[in-house]
Amino acid sequence: MVEARTLAQQANLETRQAKHEPRTLADQRATWRREADAVLGPDEVASMLAATLTARRLQRPTRVNRAWVRTQAAQIVKTMEATRSTWQEWHVRAEALRVVRTANLPLRRIDDVVARLTHAALTRSSVALQAPVEPGISEPAGLRRTDGDSVYTVAGATWHTSKRILAAEHRLVEAAGRLDGHRVPSPRSTSPSWRPQRTGPR
């Protein structure tokens, strides 16, 4: 098994295409366009772009206000809860990008709206799971970032959960510690009175 895996890795390294040299964004976009034209054809690519851009212009612009941000942030956390019990800033930001992708927003506002959704989801709808702080030990202002976190912590590495998940865990722990539920009587060792019957020839 180990030899087969090693041979497969070696074959992959020897046969895969080499990575291209670094390109500018303009060069990369031109390469993508040539590849799309080769697969779909220039007319089909132009038709897809026209349909996409026209549909976006016809869509009503998304009104980003406090209520919209609060609603979308709560939905982002619900999406997190459906697939995991804890999450970090990067998970929330990825989901915020998916939300913004379906909204009708100008490109210049995307980063700002994603940041607002991420901040709202983490501060309003999530609970930070932080290690206990040692009493009497804290970094001076010179060793803290602009957001107040210590420079010795990894930015965005804090794990979060939600009040609903914490409540579910508390219910499980409480149920596991209960001793007043129904109990099965202790089994008594008795010799079996039933014996299988022979059906074949003796």
C-alpha positions in Angstrom: 0.0 0.0 0.0 2.8 2.4 0.9 4.7 1.5 -2.3 1.6 2.1 -4.4 1.1 5.5 -2.9 4.7 6.4 -3.4 4.6 5.4 -7.0 1.4 7.3 -7.6 2.9 10.5 -6.1 6.1 10.0 -8.2 4.0 9.5 -11.4 2.0 12.7 -10.6 5.1 14.8 -10.1 6.7 13.5 -13.3 3.7 13.9 -15.6 2.0 17.1 -14.3 2.4 20.3 -16.3 4.9 22.9 -15.0 3.5 26.0 -13.4 3.6 29.1 -15.6 5.7 32.1 -14.9 4.1 35.0 -12.8 1.6 37.0 -14.8 0.0 40.4 -14.3 -3.8 40.5 -13.8 -4.3 41.8 -17.3 -2.2 38.9 -18.8 -4.1 36.4 -16.7 -7.4 37.7 -17.8 -6.3 37.6 -21.4 -5.3 34.0 -20.9 -8.6 33.1 -19.3 -10.4 34.7 -22.2 -8.4 32.7 -24.8 -9.1 29.5 -23.0 -12.9 30.3 -22.7 -13.0 31.1 -26.5 -11.3 27.8 -27.3 -13.8 25.8 -25.2 -17.0 27.7 -25.8 -16.3 29.8 -28.8 -16.0 33.7 -29.0 -19.7 34.2 -29.8 -20.9 32.0 -26.9 -18.6 33.8 -24.4 -19.7 37.2 -25.6 -23.4 36.1 -25.3 -22.8 34.8 -21.7 -21.1 38.0 -20.6 -23.9 40.2 -22.2 -26.6 38.1 -20.4 -24.9 38.3 -17.1 -24.2 42.0 -17.2 -27.6 42.8 -18.5 -29.3 40.8 -15.7 -27.3 42.5 -13.1 -28.2 46.0 -14.4 -31.9 45.0 -14.4 -31.8 43.7 -10.8 -32.8 46.2 -8.2 -29.8 47.5 -6.3 -29.4 46.0 -2.8 -30.1 48.5 -0.1 -27.4 48.0 2.5 -28.6 49.3 5.9 -28.4 48.2 9.5 -31.4 46.0 9.2 -30.1 44.2 6.1 -26.7 43.7 7.6 -28.2 42.4 10.9 -30.5 40.0 9.0 -27.8 38.7 6.7 -25.3 38.3 9.5 -27.8 36.2 11.5 -28.4 34.0 8.3 -24.6 33.6 7.9 -24.3 32.2 11.4 -27.3 29.9 10.8 -25.4 28.6 7.7 -22.3 28.0 9.9 -24.4 26.1 12.5 -25.7 23.7 9.8 -22.2 22.4 8.9 -20.0 23.0 12.0 -20.1 23.7 15.7 -17.3 26.3 15.7 -15.9 28.7 13.2 -13.2 31.4 12.7 -13.3 34.7 11.0 -12.2 33.2 7.7 -15.2 30.9 7.6 -17.6 33.8 8.2 -15.8 36.0 5.7 -16.1 33.2 3.0 -19.9 32.9 3.7 -20.2 36.8 3.6 -18.6 36.8 0.2 -21.2 34.3 -1.0 -24.0 36.5 0.3 -22.5 39.6 -1.4 -22.1 37.7 -4.6 -25.8 37.3 -4.9 -26.5 41.0 -4.1 -26.5 43.8 -6.6 -23.6 45.9 -5.3 -21.1 48.0 -7.1 -17.6 46.6 -7.1 -16.2 49.4 -5.0 -18.5 48.5 -2.1 -17.9 44.8 -1.9 -15.0 44.8 0.5 -16.7 47.2 2.8 -20.0 45.3 2.9 -18.1 42.0 3.4 -16.3 43.5 6.3 -19.5 44.8 7.9 -21.2 41.4 7.5 -18.2 39.6 9.0 -18.0 42.0 12.0 -21.8 41.8 12.6 -21.8 38.0 12.4 -18.9 37.6 14.8 -19.9 40.3 17.4 -23.7 40.1 17.3 -24.6 36.5 16.5 -21.5 34.6 17.6 -19.8 33.8 21.0 -16.0 34.0 21.1 -14.3 30.9 22.6 -11.3 32.5 24.2 -8.8 30.9 26.6 -9.1 32.1 30.2 -7.0 35.2 31.0 -4.5 35.0 33.7 -5.4 37.5 36.5 -3.1 40.4 36.7 -1.4 39.7 33.4 -2.1 42.0 30.4 -0.1 43.6 27.7 0.5 47.3 27.7 -1.0 49.5 25.0 2.2 49.4 23.0 1.8 45.6 22.5 -1.8 45.7 21.4 -3.2 46.1 17.9 -5.7 48.8 16.9 -8.6 46.4 17.7 -7.3 45.9 21.2 -6.0 42.3 20.7 -2.5 41.4 21.9 0.2 41.3 19.3 1.1 37.8 20.6 -2.3 36.4 19.4 -2.8 35.3 15.8 -5.2 37.7 14.0 -8.5 35.9 13.1 -7.5 32.7 14.9 -10.2 33.0 17.6 -12.8 30.3 17.4 -16.5 31.2 17.7 -19.7 29.4 18.2 -23.4 30.4 18.8 -25.7 30.6 21.8 -27.9 27.9 20.2 -25.0 25.5 20.0 -23.9 26.2 23.5 -27.5 25.7 24.7 -27.7 22.3 22.9 -24.4 21.2 24.5 -25.6 22.2 27.9 -28.8 20.1 27.4 -26.7 17.1 26.4 -24.4 17.5 29.4 -27.4 17.9 31.7 -29.1 14.9 30.3 -26.0 12.8 30.6 -25.7 13.6 34.3 -29.3 12.8 35.2 -29.8 9.8 37.5 -33.6 10.0 37.9 -34.6 8.5 34.6 -36.1 5.1 33.8 -33.8 2.2 34.5 -33.6 -1.3 33.1 -33.8 -3.9 35.9 -30.6 -5.8 36.6 -30.6 -9.0 34.4 -30.9 -12.3 36.2 -28.8 -15.2 35.1 -31.1 -18.1 34.4 -30.6 -21.2 32.3 -32.4 -21.0 29.0 -35.7 -23.0 28.9 -35.9 -22.9 25.1 -33.7 -25.0 23.0 -33.6 -25.1 19.2 -35.3 -28.0 17.5 -33.5 -30.1 15.0 -35.2 -30.1 11.6 -32.8 -32.3 9.6 -32.4 -36.1 9.6 -30.9 -37.7 12.7 
